[in-house]
């Protein structure tokens, strides 16, 4: 009988290539054999799951699983699912894991079989999707908070305020209950209003408390300093006198922030959780924004202020919420940057203009200025969604500006963010081997936005005008185009929204020409001063919001 050829055996080069491919992936990967041994894993897996070195060296999958249980929000479900899949030894599965440190992991697993079809093990893949999930969640929470602002503006009593805060307000944060503590200047006691989450006896006991009561809500109401508590152990360590109340209240995590009106603390707002709650920066900011809304409503009730003042307060908060999305600019060595956001001159209007800049890896910096259609809270919510989803896409998709904008367009379509927006997105990186020392390469793609303005070191100015392309939200499957220019040291690029150049009584071409002329006259100013001067000369009294981002090549 003729000899049959055996399976091909990879040579050393092929094995090295396979190993390099596994190491270079975005996902953490581990392969477990049918008898429970960790056969191989990559560096990204170790970064996602910091398993002790001695456990990795043992090769025991059971030991590895046991070592990560304390990192999971629901370890029992995690372990049960793994054993269930090992038991079936077939198919594939995908789900998400919530970690106690706030991360979200996308988990995918598949059974492995040899050439004869026999089960030989399981492959697991993990990807950190925290940023993408947080972007969508935070955008949705901003929209919910704006709805809370409208309901609080309609409140007619303190009980109405508590109802809004404990209902939609607490839901924004995922809290189980809320407490208002109200203080009067010089008074010996404070009043509290608590939701039905707490039993009637406890609510009655804390309805009035001395100003030195050892409870977080009283300390914050009288001292004015916010307190964020992850669990009951931390709460009792900091407030040992609150033990009896905490046990009766059935709470773990809690956040307590002051209610401030016109520079004076008038009380505190607390939200409580039935389990531990790690406080992200975004969560703290959201609770403080809810407290600002609550303080405004209470102040309006106390002072019996007119509806016009309430409208001004809503506008001020709307602007604060919009400004909270405009994060600090990065400081790459090759670039100087400055940015400004100026709301419209019209009262109580919140718009959809925004700017953003953040590191994109490998020394590259991403910069974007955009404008969502509309000038109301709906536009502000849509702006938050577009901006946050763009951030998530940018840090997960390795693509040029055109690729990022195309991916953003598809993501907005799939997430059913029904809006139109313009945006110009740039990627700037130092040219290390070019003929001009210190030069920067600027790549950009423009989705229906006003063109960037380029200021040369000698003061000459030109718009980076290219063939126009569609707005975001029109045709999500349409390909987009990249453009590129090399910037010598001292070159300045101005990104802006149309509020800087559009006026009812002025042609758009005239407005653009005026921007070019004014910017050329001011080209020698530092980016910060250039931003302020452009706004002062061009945006005074504008009926539209203006977002402005200036970058200059160092040198």
N, C-alpha and C positions, 0 to 999 in steps of 0.2 A: 504494500500500500504506500502511495506517495506521502511524503511528509507534508503536513499542513503548516503554513507559516503562522507563527504566534503573533500576539499583538505587538504593534510597534512600540519600542521603548524610547522615550524622549532622550535626546543626548543632553549633555551638560548645558549647552547654549540654550536649548529650548526650555529646560527647567529654569535657568536663570531668567529668561524672558518672562515665563509664567509668574515666577516669584516677584519680579519687578512690577508686572502689571497689577498683581494683587496689592503690593505695597503702595502703588501710586493711585489707587482708587479713592473716591470720596467716602466710600462706605467702610465701616469697621467690619471685618470678616473673621469668622472662626469656623473651623470644620471639626466636627465631633464624630468619632468612629462609632460603629454599631455597639461596641462594648464599652462606651462611655469615656473614651480618651480624647483629649483635645489634640488633634493631629497637627494643626497649623493655625496660625492667626497672623494678622498684620498689625502694623504700628498704629493705625487709626483705631483698631479695636481696643488696644491698650490705652489710648487717649480717652476713648469714650467710657470704658469700664476699667478704672484703675485697680485691677485685681492684684493682690500681693504677689511679689516675685516668687515666693516659695510655693504658692498655689499653682502659678503658671508652670513652674518647674516640675510639679508633681504630675501634670498632665491630666488630672482628674476633673472631669466636667462637673460632677456633683459638688466637689469642693469649690470650683469656680462659681457655680450657681449660688451656693450658700454664702459666698463672700460678697455678693452684690445685693442680697436681699434687703439690707438696711438702707440702701440707696433708693428703693422703690416706694411709691405711694401705696401700691397694693401688691405686696410681695407674694401673698398666698395665691392670688389669681395668676401671677407671673409663673410661679413654680408649677401650678396645676396645668397650665397650658403647655409648658415645655414637656412635662411627662406625658400628657395626652398625645402630643404629636409624636414623641418618641415611640409611644405604644402603637400608634397606627402605622408608623414606619412607611408612610406613603404620602404623595401629594405635596402641597405647599400651603403656606399660611402667611398672612400679613396683618399687622395691627400696630397700635401705637402704645408706647410705654411712658408713663408719667413718673418723673423722678422727684425726690424730695427737695432737691436743690432748684427745682423749677424748670429743668430741661424736659423736652419732649423728644423721644426717639422713635423713628419709623423702623419697625422690625419686620424683616422678611426672612422666612426659612423655607428650605426645600429638602426633601429626601433625596439621597444620592444612591444610585444603583450602578453595578458594574456591567460589563458587556453581556453577562448572562441574565441580567435582570434581577439579581439578588441585591437586597438592601445592604449597604455597606456603611451608612452613616448619614449625617445631617449637616447642611451648610446654613449658617446664620449670617445675615447682613444687617448692620445697624447704621442709621444715618440720623444725625442731629438736625431736627427740623424746627427747633425752638423759635428761631427768628421768623420763619414763614408763618407758623401758627400764631405767634405773638403779634405779628403785623396785622393779620386779619382780625384777631380778637380785639386788639387795642383800637383799631379803626371802628369796629362795631360798638365798643364801649364808649368812644367819644360821641358817636351818634346818639346812644342811649342817654348819655349825660346831658346833651343839649335838650333832649326831650324832657328830662328831669327839670332843667332850668325853666322851661315853659310852664310846667305844672307848679313849680314853686312860686312862680310869678303870679299864679292864680290862687294861691293859698290865702284863706281868710282867717285862720286861727293857728295857734301853736300846734293843736292836734292835727290840723291839716298838714302842717310842715312835717310833723313826725310821721304821718301816714305816707307822704311822698318819699321821705328819706328811708323809712323802713321797708317800703315796697320796691319801687323801681330803683331808688338810690342804692339800697343794699344789694339788690340783684345785680347791678352793674359790677360789683366787686365779688359776688358770690357769697355774701355774708348771710348769716342766719337771723340776725337781729340787729337792732340799733338802739342807742340811748342818747337823748339830748340832756345836757346839764346846763342850766341857765343861771348865771350869776349877776348880781347887781353890785355896783361899786359901793364898798363900805359895809355891805350886809354881812351878818354873821352866819347866814345859812345860804345854801344853794337849792334850787329846785331841779328835779330830774323827771323826764318823761321817757318811759321805756315801752318797747313794743310787747305784744302778746307772746313773743317767744319766751319771756320770763314769766314765772308763775305770779298770780295775783298777789300773794303774800309778799314776795320779794319786791314787787313793784310798789306796794304800799310802804314797805319799810324804807325804801330809798327815795321816796317822793320828796322828802326834805332831809338834807344832811348838813352837818356843821362844815364850815370851810376848811377845817383841819382833818376831815374824815380821810382814812388811809386808802382811798380808792383812786385808781388812775383817772377816772372821769372828773373827780373833784380836783385832784392835783393839776390836771391840765387846764381846767376851767379857771383856776385861781392863779396858776403860774404861767400859762401861755406857751408851754413847750410840749410839742407833740411826742407821743409815746407809741412805739410799734412793738408788739409782743408776739413772738412766734408760737409759743405754747404756754400752758398753765405753769410749767416749771419755771420758765423765765419770768412770768408774771408774779409768782409768789416769791421769787428771789428778790425782785425789785420792790414788791409791795406786800410784805409778809402779813400785814394787818388785813389784807383783803381775802384771806383764805376762805372764811366762811361764806362770803358772798360769791366767790368764784365757784365753790363746790355746788352751791344751790343754783347758780346760774347755768351750770352744765356747759361752760365754755372752755375753749383752749386758746386759739389765736385771737388777737384783738388789736385794733388800731384806734388810737384816741388822738384827735387833733383839735386845736383851739378854734373857736368861732370868733372871728375878728371883724369888727366894724369900725371904720374910720380910725384905725390905729388903736382901738381899745378892744380887749378881750371880753366878750359878753357871755362866754360859756364854752362848752366843748361838745364834740360829736364823737361817739364811739360806735364802731361796728364790731361784731363778734362772730366767731366761727366755732363750729362744734368739733373741729379737728385742728391740728397744727396748720399754720399758714405762713409760709416763707414770704416776706414782704419784698417784692421787686420794686425797683425805682419807679416803674410805671404805675404800680399799685398805690404807692405812697402819694404820687402826684395826683392820681385820680381821686383818692380820698380827700386830699387837701382842696381839690377843685370842688368836690361835693360840699365840703365844709364852707367854702367861699359862697357857694350858691345858697346854702342853708342860712348862713349869717345874713346874707342880703335879704332873704325872705323874712327872717325874724326882725331885722332892723326896720324893714318896711312896715311890719305889723306894729312894732313898738312906737314908731314915729308917725304912723298914719300918713306916710308920705304919698305924694301924688304918683299916678301911673307913669308920668314922664320920667321921674327919677328912677323908677323900677326899670324902664326901658334903657336908660343910660347904664344902669348896673349890669343888665343882661349883655349890652354891647361890650362893656369893659371886660366881662368874663369871657365873652366870645372871642375877643381879641387875645385875652390871656391864654385861652385854650389853643388858639391858632399859633400864638408865639411859642407855646410849649412844644409844638412839633418841629420848630426850627432849631435844630440842635447846634451846639458849638462847632465851629469849623475846625478841620484838622490843620496841622502845621507842617506840611512836607518841607524839606530843605530847599527844594527847587522853586517853590511858589510862595508868594504872599497873597493872602486872601482877606476879603472883607465882604460883609453882606448886610442888607437892611430889608426890613419889611415895614411898609407904611400902609395902614388901613385907609379906606376911602373916607373922604371928608363927610359924607352923608351919615346921619345919625343911625345907630343901631343896625348897621349893615356889616355882615361878616362875609368875606369872599373866599375864592378858591385859589388864590395865588400862593405859591410857595417856592422856596429854594432849599437845596440840600447839598452837602459835600461830605464825602467819607472815603477812607482808604479802601482800595479795591484789591490790595495784595500786590506783591512783586514791585513795590515802589510806585504803583499807579494810583492816581486819585480820581474818583468819580465826582462830577459836578453836574447839577441839574437845576433848571428853573422851569416851572410849569404853571399852568393856569387852567383850572376846571371851570367849565361854563357855569355862569350864575353868580348871584351876589346875595345869597341868603344862607341860612344854616344848612340847607340841603347841599349847597355847594361846598360848605366847610366840611361836612361829613364826607362827601365824595372826595374832596381834596385829601383828607386824612387817609382814606382807603387807598387812593392812587399812590400817594407818597409812601405809605408803609409797605404796600405790596411791591413797589419799585425797589425799596431797600432790600426786601427779602429776595427778590429775583436777582438783584445785582450781586449779592454775596453768595448765591448758590449757582448761578449760571456763568460759566467762563466764556464770555462773548464780547464782541466789539459793541460800541454804542448802538448800532443798528440792530444787532442781535438781542441786546437787552431790551430795547424799546419794543421789538417784535414779541419777545417773550412776555413783557408786561402786558401788551395788548391782548395776547391769548389768555393770560392769567385773569385779567379783569373780565374777559368774556366768560370764562369758565366759572368765576366766582359771582357772576351776575351783577357786577358793578356797572349799572346802566348809566353811563355818563359820557360826555365828550370832554376831551382835554387836549391842550397843546403842551408840548414840552420840547426842550432842547437838552440833550444829554451829551456830556463831554467826558473823555478820559485823557488825563494829562500825565505824562511820564518823562523823566529826564532822558535826553539822548546821550548815551555814554560814549559812543564811538563816532560821533558826527564831526564835521569839519569846524563847527562853531562851538567852542567850549561853553558849557552852561546852558545850551539850548534845550527846549522842551518840545516834545511832540504832542500836538493836540489832535485827537480824533473826536469827531462829533457826528451826531445824527439829529435831524430836526423833524419833529412831528407837528407841522403846521404852526410853528411858533415864530415870533419875530426873530430875525437873524442876529447872531452875536455881532458885536461891534469890536473890531480889532484896532488898537491904537499902537502904532509903531513908536520906537524910541525917539524918532525925530519929530513926533507930534502929528504926523499924517494919520488919517483915519479912513477905514473902509469897513463896510458891512460884509460878513461872510455869507453872501447870498448864493444859494444853489437852487436847483430845480425844486419847486415846492412838493412836499409829500403830505399824505393824509394825516388828519388829527387822530389821536387815540380814540378808540371806541367806534370807528366807522367800519373798518374792514380788518378784523383781527388776524386774518391769514395773509395779508398783503406784506410782501417783502419790503424791507427798508434799506436805505443807502448810507454808507459811511463816507465821511470826508476827512481830510487830514491836512494839517499845516504845521510847519516847524516855526517855533517862536524863539527869536533871539532874546538874550537877556535884556531886560528893560521893557519888553513888549507887554501890553496890557490887553485883556479881553473882558468885555462888559456883557454880561448876560442879564436880561431884564424881562419884565412882563409888559403888556401893551399899555398899562396905565401910565407908563412913563412917556409915551409918545402920542396917545390918542386923546383928543378933545372933541366935544360936540361941535365947536365952532372952528375946527382946524382939520385940514386934510391930513391923512395919515402920512403921505410923503413929506409934507411940510414938517410934521412932528419928528419924523426920522431924520430929516436934514438938520433940524435944530439940535437933536441929540448928538449927531456927528460933529457939528460945529462947536457945541459947548464942551463936549468931551475932549476934542482936540485942544481947545484952549486950556483945559484943566489937566492935560495928560501928565504933567510933572508931579501932581499931588500923590501922596501915599494912598493906597487903596481905601483905607478908612475915611480919609478926608475927601477922596474922590466920590465915594458913595454919598456922603452927606451933601456935598456941593451939587451933585447931579439932582438929588431929591429936592434941595432947596430951590434950584433954578427951574426944574422941569415939572415937579410933581406937586407944587403948592396948590391947594384947592382942588386936586384931582377928584373926579367922581368915581374913580376906580381904585382898587388896591394896587400897590406896586411892590413887587419883589425884585431885588437887585443883588447881583453877585458879581464881584470884581476879582479877577486873579491877575497877578503880575509875575513874570518870570524874574526870579532873583538875579542879581548881578549888577 
